[in-house]
Amino acid sequence: MNTPLHVPSAQPGKYLTFKLDSESFSLQVMLVREIMRLCPITLVPRMPPFIKGVLNLRGKIIPVIDLRERFSLPVLPPSEDDRRCIIVAQYKTHKNLSQSMGMIVDAVEDVADFSEADIEATPDFGSALDTRYILGMAKNFGAVRTLLDLDKLLNMEGVVQMLRTENSAEESN
């Protein structure tokens, strides 16, 4: 009897789909708080290149990362920035606290409703590749979309370092 090595942990439901380079990624709609145009971002010194800084969103400081750079994709030339935007989403920190994060993406595509039949487990890419932040893969109109686990993706090294820096600055004020 064949049993799958990897069981998808993604749940059926509505997912916001966005582009990075030529690939489509999705995250659960219930985690999305806002989609906004690119705006000025305040640099935070000594952060990894994919951490762009922070922005003031109606009086709340929100860290911002560039998912294109986080996934080691080439940087877009400024002439192609017109569709780029920031998805502000909620995730759980390693201490199980709710945190907001802005993620710069190339373009928002649509909201897709994935059924259980649409979702498959993350393929086994071998032990050398880190797939902890992938919930599964979804098939939709002949395309494959990577379903992201924001809790794991945004709690990875670098992002956690930035949140500690931001929390320390807020506590000293």
C-alpha positions, 0 to 999 in steps of 0.5 A: 500500500502506498502512503504519501510521504508528505501530507498537505497541511494547507486547508481548503478555502480562499487564498490571495494569489500574488506574483513574484517573478513568473511564479504564483504564490498564495496565502490564506485570505483571512491573514491579509489585513490590507493591500497597499501601493508602495510607499516610503519605507524607513530604513532600519540599519544592520538588517539583511537586504530583504528587510526593507525597513518599517512603515507607519500604518495609521500610527502602528509601525509595521516591518516590511520585507521584500519577498522577491529578495527573501526568495533570492529572485533578481531585483526588478529594475525601477521601470517595472515597479508600477505593479509592485505593492505591499500586502500587510498580513497577520502571523503568529510569532514564535511566542504565539503573539499576533504580529503584522508584517508588510510584504512587497510583492510584484503584483496581486493577482486574485482571490482563489477558492481552493478545494481539498482536491486542488491541494497537494503536499509539498514535493520532496526536493531533498534535504538540502532545500528548506521547504518549512514555509510551504504549506502545499501546492495548489492546482488552479486552471492548469497553473500551480501555486505555492501555498505559503505558511506565513507563521514559519516564513516570517519567523525565520532568521532575519525577520525575527531579528528585526522584530526584536530590534523594533520591540527594543526601540519601542520599550526604550521610548 
